[in-house]
């Protein structure tokens, strides 16, 4: 039975997968691909390999062949321009090292339609939903906003952290207008609501590949919001 043509049809020995997720999911993916008989390699960011040697990446103890470990500065970059460069770098690593597929875990990059679409256009297989599925499903945060707006129950929280970060940086709606003028953004119907206007500006920035806020600024705003939520919801836990 083990040598039957039917069983052989399930072989994954022809696959060579570049794993671009991190943490426990990366280790889980390594174990699964190994069990399936598929070849694999991983991305390793500077944070994994330099800041905390072998702590965030225990996988290094498993992979003895260093050619299967591909080091990059980070996974997504801190601006629109860096993000596009990182996507191109990941695809280049895959093609130069003979990977047939890319696996990005279950969220984050795996739900990035632009990332998936770039992989498809490069002729590399993507293990997960196709880019058109992501485009059709829409953005998760946008779906949550719509649900809240029409009264559908969702998990309490904040789903516009980037907009709030930009608004704090600009101070008020007049500051947002100055950002629009500085970068010559053409926003057809600017919202009178400051948070929505900030989101429109961010979208315009993404379209032009212009980063308007940094990771550090987002982290600072998230910390401030978390402190506020903890005060408002004593005893609650965050996910």
LUMBAVEX-621533 format. One record per residue: residue number from 0; residue in one letter; x, y, z of N, C-alpha, C in turn. Coordinates in Angstrom, 2 decimals, decimal comma. Each point is the difference from the previous one (the first is absolute). Example, Ala and Ser with C-alpha at 12.3 -4.5 7.8 and 13.67 -1.06 7.14 Angstrom:
LUMBAVEX-621533
<0; 'a'; <13,19; -5,69; 7,80>; <-0,89; 1,19; 0,00>; <0,90; 1,20; 0,00>>
<1; 's'; <-0,35; 1,05; -0,72>; <0,82; 1,19; 0,06>; <-0,77; 1,09; 0,73>>
***
This chain:
LUMBAVEX-621533
<0; 'x'; <0,83; -1,20; 0,00>; <-0,83; 1,20; 0,00>; <0,87; 1,25; 0,00>>
<1; 'x'; <1,08; -0,03; 0,79>; <0,85; 1,18; 0,13>; <0,66; 0,36; -1,33>>
<2; 'x'; <0,18; -1,01; -0,86>; <0,65; 0,25; -1,28>; <-1,00; 0,20; -1,14>>
<3; 'x'; <-1,28; 0,09; 0,33>; <-1,01; 0,11; -1,04>; <0,07; 1,35; -0,70>>
<4; 'x'; <-0,49; 0,03; -1,22>; <-0,02; 1,23; -0,79>; <-0,89; 1,04; 0,67>>
<5; 'x'; <-1,07; -0,48; 0,63>; <-0,94; 0,91; 0,67>; <0,69; 0,74; 1,15>>
<6; 'x'; <0,74; -0,74; 0,82>; <0,72; 0,61; 1,12>; <1,09; 0,94; -0,52>>
<7; 'x'; <0,68; -0,44; -1,04>; <1,08; 0,81; -0,57>; <-0,52; 1,33; -0,53>>
<8; 'x'; <-1,30; 0,02; -0,35>; <-0,60; 1,22; -0,52>; <-0,08; 1,11; 1,03>>
<9; 'x'; <0,16; -0,35; 1,27>; <-0,06; 1,00; 1,07>; <1,39; 0,51; 0,38>>
<10; 'x'; <1,01; -0,47; -0,67>; <1,37; 0,41; 0,33>; <0,20; 1,50; -0,21>>
<11; 'x'; <0,71; 0,62; 0,92>; <0,32; 1,43; -0,11>; <1,50; 0,20; -0,19>>
<12; 'x'; <0,67; -1,06; -0,41>; <1,45; 0,07; -0,14>; <0,43; 1,01; -1,07>>
<13; 'x'; <-0,92; 0,33; -0,91>; <0,33; 0,94; -1,07>; <-0,11; 1,46; 0,46>>
<14; 'x'; <-0,52; 0,21; 1,21>; <-0,18; 1,36; 0,50>; <1,23; 0,49; 0,76>>
<15; 'x'; <0,30; 1,27; -0,16>; <1,04; 0,66; 0,79>; <-0,60; 1,33; 0,44>>
<16; 'x'; <-0,28; 0,11; 1,29>; <-0,80; 1,12; 0,51>; <0,84; 0,99; 0,79>>
<17; 'x'; <-0,18; 1,28; -0,30>; <0,63; 1,06; 0,79>; <-1,02; 0,45; 1,04>>
<18; 'x'; <0,33; -0,20; 1,27>; <-0,90; 0,36; 1,09>; <0,32; 1,42; 0,44>>
<19; 'x'; <-0,98; 0,90; -0,13>; <0,27; 1,41; 0,31>; <-0,75; 0,50; 1,24>>
<20; 'x'; <-0,63; -0,92; 0,73>; <-0,62; 0,40; 1,26>; <1,01; -0,21; 1,12>>
<21; 'x'; <-0,38; 0,35; 1,23>; <0,94; -0,10; 1,10>; <-0,67; -0,58; 1,24>>
<22; 'x'; <0,79; -0,23; 1,04>; <-0,55; -0,48; 1,26>; <-0,44; -1,46; -0,07>>
<23; 'x'; <-0,94; -0,39; 0,86>; <-0,45; -1,40; 0,07>; <-0,54; -0,52; -1,33>>
<24; 'x'; <-0,63; 0,88; -0,78>; <-0,57; -0,45; -1,28>; <1,12; -0,43; -0,94>>
<25; 'x'; <1,12; 0,70; 0,04>; <1,13; -0,37; -0,86>; <0,50; -1,40; 0,36>>
<26; 'x'; <0,16; -0,26; 1,29>; <0,46; -1,32; 0,43>; <-1,02; -1,07; -0,36>>
<27; 'x'; <-1,26; 0,32; 0,16>; <-1,06; -0,95; -0,36>; <0,06; -0,32; -1,49>>
<28; 'x'; <0,20; 1,04; -0,82>; <0,08; -0,21; -1,45>; <1,20; -0,86; -0,36>>
<29; 'x'; <1,12; 0,24; 0,67>; <1,20; -0,81; -0,25>; <-0,28; -1,47; 0,27>>
<30; 'x'; <-0,67; -0,29; 1,11>; <-0,30; -1,38; 0,36>; <-0,94; -0,65; -1,02>>
<31; 'x'; <-1,01; 0,76; -0,43>; <-0,97; -0,53; -0,96>; <0,66; -0,30; -1,34>>
<32; 'x'; <0,79; 0,95; -0,50>; <0,65; -0,22; -1,30>; <1,00; -1,14; 0,07>>
<33; 'x'; <0,68; -0,13; 1,14>; <0,94; -1,11; 0,17>; <-0,75; -1,34; -0,03>>
<34; 'x'; <-1,15; -0,06; 0,67>; <-0,80; -1,23; 0,02>; <-0,52; -0,34; -1,40>>
<35; 'x'; <-0,27; 1,03; -0,80>; <-0,51; -0,22; -1,36>; <1,11; -0,34; -0,99>>
<36; 'x'; <1,24; 0,13; 0,45>; <1,11; -0,30; -0,89>; <0,39; 1,16; -0,90>>
<37; 'x'; <-0,54; 1,18; 0,28>; <0,31; 1,18; -0,81>; <1,26; 0,68; 0,52>>
<38; 'x'; <0,74; 0,62; -0,90>; <1,15; 0,80; 0,42>; <-0,48; 1,36; 0,46>>
<39; 'x'; <0,77; 0,67; 0,84>; <-0,41; 1,32; 0,46>; <1,20; 0,81; 0,46>>
<40; 'x'; <-0,21; 1,31; 0,04>; <0,98; 0,93; 0,55>; <-0,79; 1,08; 0,72>>
<41; 'x'; <0,68; 0,84; 0,78>; <-0,71; 1,02; 0,76>; <0,65; 1,37; -0,18>>
<42; 'x'; <-0,81; 1,03; 0,22>; <0,54; 1,35; 0,11>; <0,38; 0,22; 1,46>>
<43; 'x'; <1,02; 0,80; 0,22>; <0,42; 0,31; 1,36>; <0,31; 1,48; 0,07>>
<44; 'x'; <-0,78; 0,74; 0,78>; <0,22; 1,44; 0,09>; <1,13; 0,30; 0,97>>
<45; 'x'; <0,49; 1,22; -0,08>; <1,07; 0,42; 0,92>; <-0,47; -0,07; 1,44>>
<46; 'x'; <-1,28; 0,26; 0,24>; <-0,52; -0,08; 1,37>; <0,08; -1,43; 0,52>>
<47; 'x'; <-0,29; -0,96; -0,88>; <0,09; -1,40; 0,40>; <1,43; -0,40; 0,34>>
<48; 'x'; <0,93; 0,41; -0,87>; <1,34; -0,56; 0,07>; <1,03; 0,85; 0,71>>
<49; 'x'; <-0,31; 1,28; 0,23>; <0,99; 0,88; 0,62>; <-0,43; 0,45; 1,39>>
<50; 'x'; <-1,21; 0,55; 0,08>; <-0,45; 0,54; 1,28>; <-0,10; -1,07; 1,08>>
<51; 'x'; <-0,60; -1,13; -0,37>; <-0,14; -1,11; 0,95>; <0,50; -1,29; -0,65>>
<52; 'x'; <1,30; -0,20; -0,05>; <0,55; -1,18; -0,68>; <-0,63; -1,30; 0,48>>
<53; 'x'; <-0,56; -0,74; -0,96>; <-0,57; -1,33; 0,25>; <-1,19; -0,01; 0,96>>
<54; 'x'; <-0,47; 1,19; 0,39>; <-1,12; 0,04; 0,94>; <-1,33; 0,06; -0,74>>
<55; 'x'; <-0,12; 0,96; -0,93>; <-1,22; 0,07; -0,79>; <0,03; -0,99; -1,16>>
<56; 'x'; <1,14; -0,60; -0,25>; <0,12; -0,92; -1,13>; <0,66; -1,31; 0,43>>
<57; 'x'; <-0,69; -0,80; 0,82>; <0,57; -1,30; 0,39>; <0,17; -0,93; -1,20>>
<58; 'x'; <-0,63; 0,38; -1,13>; <0,13; -0,80; -1,22>; <1,45; -0,13; -0,45>>
<59; 'x'; <0,83; 0,96; 0,41>; <1,40; -0,04; -0,39>; <0,70; -1,25; 0,52>>
<60; 'x'; <-0,54; -0,54; 1,08>; <0,60; -1,21; 0,55>; <-0,37; -1,23; -0,83>>
<61; 'x'; <-1,07; 0,15; -0,79>; <-0,49; -1,12; -0,80>; <0,65; -0,02; -1,38>>
<62; 'x'; <0,14; 1,19; -0,59>; <0,54; 0,09; -1,37>; <1,52; 0,10; 0,06>>
<63; 'x'; <0,65; -1,03; -0,44>; <1,47; -0,01; 0,02>; <0,59; 0,60; -1,27>>
<64; 'x'; <-0,76; -0,08; -1,09>; <0,47; 0,52; -1,28>; <-0,29; 1,50; -0,07>>
<65; 'x'; <1,03; 0,82; 0,14>; <-0,18; 1,45; 0,04>; <-0,53; 0,58; -1,31>>
<66; 'x'; <0,13; -0,74; -1,09>; <-0,49; 0,50; -1,29>; <-1,53; 0,04; -0,03>>
<67; 'x'; <-0,63; -0,64; 0,97>; <-1,47; 0,00; 0,07>; <-0,52; 1,11; 0,91>>
<68; 'x'; <0,92; 0,79; 0,56>; <-0,38; 1,12; 0,86>; <0,35; 1,30; -0,73>>
<69; 'x'; <-1,01; 0,81; -0,28>; <0,19; 1,20; -0,80>; <-0,24; 1,23; 0,87>>
<70; 'x'; <1,04; 0,77; 0,22>; <-0,07; 1,13; 0,92>; <-0,45; 1,28; -0,70>>
<71; 'x'; <-0,93; 0,69; 0,64>; <-0,51; 1,27; -0,49>; <-0,09; 0,98; 1,17>>
<72; 'x'; <-0,12; 1,28; -0,31>; <-0,06; 1,02; 1,06>; <-1,26; -0,16; 0,85>>
<73; 'x'; <-1,14; -0,17; -0,66>; <-1,27; -0,22; 0,68>; <-0,95; -0,63; -1,01>>
<74; 'x'; <-1,24; -0,19; 0,41>; <-0,93; -0,72; -0,87>; <-0,84; 0,90; -0,90>>
<75; 'x'; <-0,30; 1,21; 0,45>; <-0,91; 0,85; -0,78>; <0,51; 1,41; -0,25>>
<76; 'x'; <1,06; 0,43; 0,66>; <0,43; 1,39; -0,15>; <-0,85; 0,92; 0,84>>
<77; 'x'; <0,45; 1,24; 0,17>; <-0,73; 0,94; 0,85>; <-0,69; 1,10; -0,80>>
<78; 'x'; <0,05; -0,08; -1,32>; <-0,68; 0,98; -0,84>; <-0,50; -0,70; -1,26>>
<79; 'x'; <-0,82; 0,72; -0,77>; <-0,51; -0,59; -1,23>; <1,11; -0,37; -0,96>>
<80; 'x'; <0,99; 0,85; -0,08>; <1,13; -0,25; -0,91>; <0,81; -1,22; 0,45>>
<81; 'x'; <0,26; -0,07; 1,32>; <0,76; -1,14; 0,52>; <-0,80; -1,30; -0,15>>
<82; 'x'; <-1,31; 0,11; 0,16>; <-0,85; -1,18; -0,12>; <0,10; -0,60; -1,40>>
<83; 'x'; <-0,07; 0,85; -1,01>; <0,10; -0,47; -1,38>; <1,38; -0,61; -0,27>>
<84; 'x'; <1,02; 0,63; 0,57>; <1,36; -0,53; -0,18>; <0,15; -1,36; 0,67>>
<85; 'x'; <-0,65; -0,16; 1,17>; <0,10; -1,28; 0,71>; <-0,73; -1,10; -0,75>>
<86; 'x'; <-1,15; 0,32; -0,58>; <-0,73; -0,99; -0,79>; <0,87; -0,47; -1,17>>
<87; 'x'; <0,63; 0,96; -0,68>; <0,87; -0,33; -1,13>; <1,18; -0,85; 0,47>>
<88; 'x'; <0,55; 0,32; 1,18>; <1,13; -0,76; 0,52>; <-0,40; -1,44; 0,32>>
<89; 'x'; <-1,16; -0,18; 0,60>; <-0,46; -1,35; 0,35>; <-0,20; -0,84; -1,26>>
<90; 'x'; <-0,60; 0,60; -1,01>; <-0,21; -0,72; -1,26>; <1,33; -0,33; -0,66>>
<91; 'x'; <0,93; 0,93; 0,07>; <1,33; -0,23; -0,57>; <0,70; -1,16; 0,70>>
<92; 'x'; <-0,11; -0,05; 1,32>; <0,60; -1,10; 0,77>; <-0,60; -1,33; -0,44>>
<93; 'x'; <-1,32; -0,01; -0,16>; <-0,69; -1,23; -0,40>; <0,48; -0,48; -1,37>>
<94; 'x'; <0,07; 0,90; -0,96>; <0,37; -0,39; -1,36>; <1,48; -0,37; -0,10>>
<95; 'x'; <0,86; 0,75; 0,66>; <1,43; -0,27; -0,09>; <0,40; -1,31; 0,68>>
<96; 'x'; <-0,82; -0,43; 0,95>; <0,33; -1,23; 0,74>; <-0,88; -1,19; -0,39>>
<97; 'x'; <-0,74; 0,16; -1,07>; <-0,76; -1,13; -0,53>; <-1,22; -0,42; 0,79>>
<98; 'x'; <-0,58; 0,92; 0,76>; <-1,22; -0,35; 0,74>; <-1,18; -0,01; -0,96>>
<99; 'x'; <-0,83; -1,02; 0,13>; <-1,17; -0,11; -0,88>; <-1,20; 0,75; 0,57>>
<100; 'x'; <-0,04; 0,12; 1,33>; <-1,14; 0,63; 0,66>; <0,45; 0,87; 1,17>>
<101; 'x'; <-0,90; 0,90; 0,40>; <0,20; 0,83; 1,19>; <-1,17; -0,24; 0,94>>
<102; 'x'; <0,32; -0,19; 1,28>; <-1,04; -0,17; 1,02>; <0,15; 1,13; 1,02>>
<103; 'x'; <-1,09; 0,73; 0,24>; <0,07; 1,18; 0,87>; <-0,84; -0,13; 1,26>>
<104; 'x'; <-0,32; -1,21; 0,40>; <-0,76; -0,18; 1,24>; <-1,48; 0,20; -0,20>>
<105; 'x'; <-0,68; 0,51; 1,05>; <-1,46; 0,07; -0,01>; <-0,55; 1,42; 0,11>>
<106; 'x'; <0,82; 0,98; 0,04>; <-0,47; 1,38; 0,13>; <1,11; 0,94; -0,40>>
<107; 'x'; <-0,16; 1,29; 0,27>; <1,05; 0,97; -0,26>; <0,36; -0,01; -1,48>>
<108; 'x'; <1,18; -0,49; -0,38>; <0,41; -0,01; -1,39>; <-0,86; -0,94; -0,85>>
<109; 'x'; <-0,52; -1,05; 0,63>; <-0,83; -0,96; -0,74>; <-1,30; 0,63; -0,48>>
<110; 'x'; <-0,40; 1,11; 0,63>; <-1,24; 0,67; -0,38>; <0,27; 1,28; -0,78>>
<111; 'x'; <1,24; 0,18; -0,42>; <0,40; 1,21; -0,73>; <-0,18; -0,26; -1,50>>
<112; 'x'; <-1,06; 0,55; -0,57>; <-0,31; -0,25; -1,42>; <1,14; 0,44; -0,92>>
<113; 'x'; <0,63; 1,13; 0,32>; <1,09; 0,49; -0,85>; <1,18; -0,96; 0,02>>
<114; 'x'; <0,31; -0,53; 1,17>; <1,09; -0,96; 0,15>; <-0,29; -1,27; -0,80>>
<115; 'x'; <-1,20; -0,53; 0,17>; <-0,38; -1,23; -0,69>; <-0,01; 0,21; -1,52>>
<116; 'x'; <-0,52; 1,14; -0,42>; <-0,08; 0,29; -1,43>; <1,39; 0,10; -0,62>>
<117; 'x'; <0,94; 0,61; 0,73>; <1,37; 0,12; -0,50>; <0,64; -1,38; -0,15>>
<118; 'x'; <-0,28; -0,89; 0,93>; <0,52; -1,37; -0,07>; <-0,55; -0,71; -1,23>>
<119; 'x'; <-1,30; 0,14; -0,21>; <-0,64; -0,64; -1,15>; <0,59; 0,51; -1,31>>
<120; 'x'; <0,18; 1,31; -0,10>; <0,54; 0,59; -1,23>; <1,43; -0,45; -0,26>>
<121; 'x'; <0,72; -0,33; 1,08>; <1,39; -0,44; -0,15>; <0,09; -1,47; -0,41>>
<122; 'x'; <-1,14; -0,68; -0,02>; <0,00; -1,40; -0,41>; <0,36; -0,97; 1,11>>
<123; 'x'; <-0,07; 0,46; 1,24>; <0,27; -0,86; 1,16>; <-1,34; -0,40; 0,61>>
<124; 'x'; <-0,11; -1,23; 0,46>; <-1,25; -0,44; 0,60>; <-0,20; 0,60; 1,38>>
<125; 'x'; <-1,24; 0,27; 0,36>; <-0,31; 0,50; 1,34>; <-0,91; -0,99; 0,69>>
<126; 'x'; <0,39; -0,45; 1,19>; <-0,82; -0,95; 0,75>; <-0,99; 0,79; 0,84>>
<127; 'x'; <-1,22; 0,10; -0,49>; <-1,03; 0,79; 0,66>; <-0,96; 0,56; -1,03>>
<128; 'x'; <-0,97; 0,79; 0,43>; <-0,98; 0,58; -0,93>; <0,67; 0,88; -1,05>>
<129; 'x'; <-0,54; -0,06; -1,22>; <0,53; 0,82; -1,09>; <-0,29; 1,48; 0,25>>
<130; 'x'; <0,72; 0,86; -0,70>; <-0,14; 1,44; 0,23>; <-1,43; 0,48; -0,27>>
<131; 'x'; <-0,67; -0,59; -0,99>; <-1,36; 0,46; -0,29>; <-0,96; -0,29; 1,15>>
<132; 'x'; <0,31; -1,04; 0,77>; <-0,82; -0,31; 1,18>; <0,15; 1,10; 1,04>>
<133; 'x'; <1,23; 0,44; 0,21>; <0,24; 1,08; 0,96>; <-0,67; 1,29; -0,45>>
<134; 'x'; <0,10; 0,29; -1,29>; <-0,63; 1,22; -0,51>; <-1,52; -0,08; 0,17>>
<135; 'x'; <-0,55; -1,18; -0,26>; <-1,46; -0,16; 0,10>; <-0,47; 0,07; 1,45>>
<136; 'x'; <0,81; -0,56; 0,90>; <-0,39; -0,03; 1,42>; <0,12; 1,37; 0,64>>
<137; 'x'; <0,94; 0,80; -0,49>; <0,19; 1,33; 0,57>; <0,89; -0,03; 1,22>>
<138; 'x'; <0,35; 1,17; 0,48>; <0,88; 0,13; 1,16>; <-0,75; -0,34; 1,28>>
<139; 'x'; <0,67; -0,70; 0,90>; <-0,62; -0,42; 1,26>; <-0,43; 1,20; 0,84>>
<140; 'x'; <0,87; 1,02; 0,09>; <-0,35; 1,15; 0,83>; <-1,17; 0,78; -0,60>>
<141; 'x'; <-0,05; 0,05; -1,34>; <-1,12; 0,69; -0,64>; <-1,31; -0,74; 0,26>>
<142; 'x'; <0,08; -1,33; 0,01>; <-1,20; -0,81; 0,27>; <-0,50; 0,24; 1,42>>
<143; 'x'; <0,93; 0,11; 0,94>; <-0,39; 0,24; 1,39>; <-0,65; 1,38; 0,16>>
<144; 'x'; <0,56; 0,98; -0,69>; <-0,57; 1,35; 0,08>; <-1,43; 0,01; -0,52>>
<145; 'x'; <-0,20; -0,68; -1,13>; <-1,34; -0,06; -0,57>; <-0,95; -0,71; 0,95>>
<146; 'x'; <0,47; -1,09; 0,61>; <-0,84; -0,76; 0,93>; <-0,43; 0,88; 1,17>>
<147; 'x'; <0,94; 0,76; 0,55>; <-0,34; 0,88; 1,12>; <-0,98; 1,08; -0,43>>
<148; 'x'; <0,20; 0,50; -1,21>; <-0,84; 1,10; -0,48>; <-1,46; -0,44; -0,15>>
<149; 'x'; <-0,22; -1,27; -0,40>; <-1,37; -0,46; -0,21>; <-0,54; -0,79; 1,20>>
<150; 'x'; <0,77; 0,02; 1,10>; <-0,50; -0,59; 1,23>; <0,24; -1,48; 0,19>>
<151; 'x'; <0,88; -0,59; -0,80>; <0,32; -1,42; 0,17>; <1,01; -0,15; 1,14>>
<152; 'x'; <-0,21; -0,97; 0,87>; <0,87; -0,19; 1,15>; <1,37; -0,53; -0,42>>
<153; 'x'; <1,05; 0,69; 0,42>; <1,37; -0,45; -0,24>; <0,79; 0,17; 1,29>>
<154; 'x'; <1,17; -0,59; 0,06>; <0,84; 0,13; 1,19>; <0,37; 1,46; 0,22>>
<155; 'x'; <-0,21; 0,54; 1,20>; <0,34; 1,41; 0,26>; <1,49; 0,25; -0,24>>
<156; 'x'; <0,31; 1,19; -0,44>; <1,40; 0,32; -0,23>; <0,15; 1,20; -0,92>>
<157; 'x'; <1,20; 0,19; -0,49>; <0,31; 1,11; -0,90>; <0,45; -0,56; -1,33>>
<158; 'x'; <-0,60; 0,45; -1,08>; <0,36; -0,53; -1,31>; <0,51; 1,08; -0,95>>
<159; 'x'; <0,35; 1,15; 0,54>; <0,54; 1,06; -0,85>; <1,24; 0,62; 0,63>>
<160; 'x'; <0,86; -0,86; 0,52>; <1,19; 0,46; 0,72>; <0,89; 0,88; -0,88>>
<161; 'x'; <0,12; -0,33; -1,28>; <0,87; 0,80; -0,87>; <-0,59; 1,39; -0,23>>
<162; 'x'; <-1,32; 0,06; -0,14>; <-0,65; 1,30; -0,18>; <0,17; 0,87; 1,24>>
<163; 'x'; <-0,17; -0,62; 1,17>; <0,16; 0,73; 1,25>; <1,44; 0,48; 0,18>>
<164; 'x'; <0,94; -0,82; -0,46>; <1,42; 0,38; 0,09>; <0,29; 1,22; -0,86>>
<165; 'x'; <-0,52; -0,02; -1,22>; <0,23; 1,14; -0,89>; <-0,69; 1,25; 0,53>>
<166; 'x'; <-1,20; -0,17; 0,55>; <-0,74; 1,14; 0,54>; <0,74; 0,63; 1,17>>
<167; 'x'; <0,56; -0,84; 0,87>; <0,76; 0,54; 1,13>; <1,24; 0,74; -0,51>>
<168; 'x'; <0,62; -0,54; -1,03>; <1,19; 0,64; -0,57>; <-0,35; 1,35; -0,62>>
<169; 'x'; <-1,18; 0,07; -0,61>; <-0,42; 1,24; -0,66>; <-0,67; 0,98; 0,96>>
<170; 'x'; <-0,39; -0,47; 1,16>; <-0,67; 0,77; 1,06>; <-1,50; 0,16; -0,24>>
<171; 'x'; <-0,38; 0,47; -1,20>; <-1,42; 0,19; -0,29>; <-0,23; -0,08; -1,51>>
<172; 'x'; <-1,24; 0,28; -0,41>; <-0,35; -0,14; -1,41>; <0,75; 1,01; -0,87>>
<173; 'x'; <0,33; 1,15; 0,56>; <0,79; 0,98; -0,76>; <1,41; -0,53; -0,27>>
<174; 'x'; <0,53; -0,71; 0,99>; <1,31; -0,61; -0,18>; <-0,04; -1,08; -1,07>>
<175; 'x'; <-1,12; -0,71; -0,06>; <-0,17; -1,03; -1,03>; <-0,04; 0,64; -1,39>>
<176; 'x'; <-0,66; 1,14; -0,09>; <-0,07; 0,69; -1,29>; <1,40; 0,43; -0,46>>
<177; 'x'; <0,83; 0,40; 0,95>; <1,37; 0,41; -0,34>; <0,80; -1,19; -0,55>>
<178; 'x'; <-0,24; -1,19; 0,58>; <0,68; -1,20; -0,50>; <-0,44; -0,29; -1,43>>
<179; 'x'; <-1,30; 0,17; -0,25>; <-0,54; -0,22; -1,34>; <0,65; 0,95; -1,01>>
<180; 'x'; <0,14; 1,25; 0,39>; <0,60; 1,00; -0,89>; <1,49; -0,27; -0,21>>
<181; 'x'; <0,68; -0,39; 1,06>; <1,44; -0,26; -0,08>; <0,31; -1,09; -1,01>>
<182; 'x'; <-0,82; -1,05; -0,01>; <0,27; -1,14; -0,88>; <-0,83; 0,03; -1,28>>
<183; 'x'; <-0,76; 1,08; -0,16>; <-0,80; 0,17; -1,22>; <-0,95; -1,18; -0,22>>
<184; 'x'; <-0,67; -0,41; 1,08>; <-0,97; -1,08; -0,11>; <-1,31; 0,54; -0,58>>
<185; 'x'; <-0,54; -0,72; -0,94>; <-1,27; 0,39; -0,60>; <-1,11; -0,89; 0,57>>
<186; 'x'; <-0,66; 0,49; 1,04>; <-1,07; -0,76; 0,65>; <-1,34; 0,55; -0,48>>
<187; 'x'; <-0,73; -0,81; -0,73>; <-1,21; 0,46; -0,69>; <-1,05; 0,57; 0,96>>
<188; 'x'; <-0,35; -0,76; 1,02>; <-1,04; 0,44; 0,94>; <0,52; -0,06; 1,43>>
<189; 'x'; <0,82; 0,98; 0,38>; <0,57; -0,03; 1,35>; <-1,08; 0,04; 1,08>>
<190; 'x'; <0,13; -0,89; 0,96>; <-0,99; -0,09; 1,07>; <0,15; 1,16; 0,97>>
<191; 'x'; <-1,11; 0,40; 0,58>; <0,03; 1,05; 1,02>; <0,33; -0,59; 1,37>>
<192; 'x'; <-0,05; -1,34; 0,08>; <0,38; -0,68; 1,24>; <1,51; -0,20; 0,01>>
<193; 'x'; <0,66; 0,46; 1,05>; <1,46; -0,01; 0,04>; <0,59; -1,40; -0,14>>
<194; 'x'; <-0,59; -0,99; 0,68>; <0,54; -1,36; -0,06>; <-0,16; -0,59; -1,40>>
<195; 'x'; <-1,16; 0,23; -0,61>; <-0,23; -0,52; -1,35>; <0,90; 0,72; -1,01>>
<196; 'x'; <0,21; 1,30; 0,21>; <0,87; 0,77; -0,88>; <1,44; -0,52; 0,11>>
<197; 'x'; <0,41; -0,32; 1,22>; <1,34; -0,55; 0,20>; <0,16; -1,32; -0,75>>
<198; 'x'; <-1,06; -0,80; 0,01>; <0,05; -1,28; -0,73>; <0,09; 0,23; -1,50>>
<199; 'x'; <-0,72; 0,99; -0,50>; <0,07; 0,33; -1,42>; <1,42; 0,43; -0,39>>
<200; 'x'; <0,63; 0,77; 0,88>; <1,36; 0,46; -0,27>; <0,97; -1,18; 0,00>>
<201; 'x'; <-0,17; -0,91; 0,95>; <0,86; -1,19; 0,05>; <-0,15; -0,82; -1,28>>
<202; 'x'; <-1,24; -0,17; -0,47>; <-0,24; -0,74; -1,23>; <0,70; 0,67; -1,18>>
<203; 'x'; <-0,05; 1,33; -0,03>; <0,66; 0,75; -1,07>; <1,51; -0,20; 0,08>>
<204; 'x'; <0,51; -0,05; 1,23>; <1,42; -0,23; 0,19>; <0,42; -1,39; -0,45>>
<205; 'x'; <-0,83; -1,00; 0,34>; <0,29; -1,38; -0,42>; <0,05; -0,09; -1,52>>
<206; 'x'; <-0,95; 0,68; -0,65>; <-0,08; -0,05; -1,46>; <1,25; 0,58; -0,66>>
<207; 'x'; <0,60; 0,99; 0,66>; <1,21; 0,63; -0,54>; <1,28; -0,58; 0,59>>
<208; 'x'; <-0,16; -0,96; 0,91>; <1,18; -0,60; 0,63>; <0,68; 0,93; 0,98>>
<209; 'x'; <-0,78; 0,89; 0,62>; <0,55; 0,97; 0,95>; <-0,39; -0,40; 1,42>>
<210; 'x'; <0,98; -0,21; 0,85>; <-0,27; -0,33; 1,39>; <-0,18; 1,26; 0,83>>
<211; 'x'; <-1,15; 0,14; 0,63>; <-0,31; 1,22; 0,75>; <0,19; -0,17; 1,50>>
<212; 'x'; <0,03; -1,24; 0,46>; <0,20; -0,27; 1,42>; <1,00; -1,14; 0,14>>
<213; 'x'; <0,69; -0,03; 1,12>; <1,00; -1,03; 0,24>; <-0,55; -1,09; 0,91>>
<214; 'x'; <0,69; -1,12; 0,02>; <-0,38; -1,09; 0,90>; <0,04; 0,45; 1,45>>
<215; 'x'; <1,01; 0,79; 0,34>; <0,13; 0,49; 1,37>; <-1,18; 0,89; 0,39>>
<216; 'x'; <-0,47; 0,81; -0,93>; <-1,15; 0,87; 0,29>; <-1,27; -0,81; 0,20>>
<217; 'x'; <-0,15; -1,05; -0,80>; <-1,17; -0,88; 0,16>; <0,07; -0,71; 1,34>>
<218; 'x'; <1,18; -0,46; 0,38>; <0,17; -0,69; 1,28>; <-0,34; 0,93; 1,17>>
<219; 'x'; <0,45; 1,24; -0,09>; <-0,26; 0,96; 1,07>; <-1,50; 0,26; 0,14>>
<220; 'x'; <-0,68; 0,14; -1,13>; <-1,45; 0,24; 0,03>; <-0,73; -1,23; 0,53>>
<221; 'x'; <0,45; -1,19; -0,42>; <-0,62; -1,23; 0,49>; <0,15; -0,13; 1,51>>
<222; 'x'; <1,18; 0,37; 0,50>; <0,24; -0,07; 1,44>; <-0,94; 0,95; 0,74>>
<223; 'x'; <-0,17; 1,20; -0,55>; <-0,88; 0,99; 0,62>; <-1,44; -0,49; 0,01>>
<224; 'x'; <-0,44; -0,59; -1,10>; <-1,38; -0,49; -0,09>; <-0,21; -1,19; 0,94>>
<225; 'x'; <0,99; -0,88; 0,09>; <-0,11; -1,15; 0,90>; <-0,14; 0,44; 1,45>>
<226; 'x'; <0,78; 1,00; 0,38>; <-0,09; 0,51; 1,37>; <-1,40; 0,54; 0,28>>
<227; 'x'; <-0,55; 0,69; -0,99>; <-1,35; 0,55; 0,15>; <-1,04; -1,12; 0,09>>
<228; 'x'; <0,13; -1,02; -0,85>; <-0,96; -1,11; 0,00>; <0,06; -0,79; 1,31>>
<229; 'x'; <1,20; -0,17; 0,54>; <0,13; -0,71; 1,27>; <-0,71; 0,76; 1,12>>
<230; 'x'; <0,11; 1,32; -0,03>; <-0,67; 0,80; 1,02>; <-1,52; -0,08; -0,14>>
<231; 'x'; <-0,46; -0,03; -1,25>; <-1,44; -0,05; -0,25>; <-0,59; -1,39; 0,20>>
<232; 'x'; <0,86; -1,04; -0,12>; <-0,48; -1,38; 0,10>; <0,88; -0,79; 0,98>>
<233; 'x'; <-0,07; 0,33; 1,28>; <0,85; -0,69; 0,98>; <-0,28; -1,51; 0,03>>
<234; 'x'; <1,07; -0,77; 0,02>; <-0,15; -1,45; 0,05>; <-0,13; -0,66; -1,36>>
<235; 'x'; <-0,13; 0,80; -1,06>; <-0,15; -0,56; -1,34>; <1,36; -0,43; -0,55>>
<236; 'x'; <-0,03; -0,89; -0,99>; <1,22; -0,45; -0,66>; <-0,01; 0,44; -1,46>>
<237; 'x'; <1,18; 0,20; -0,55>; <0,13; 0,40; -1,40>; <0,41; -1,19; -0,84>>
<238; 'x'; <-0,47; -0,03; -1,25>; <0,40; -1,02; -0,96>; <0,77; 0,67; -1,12>>
***
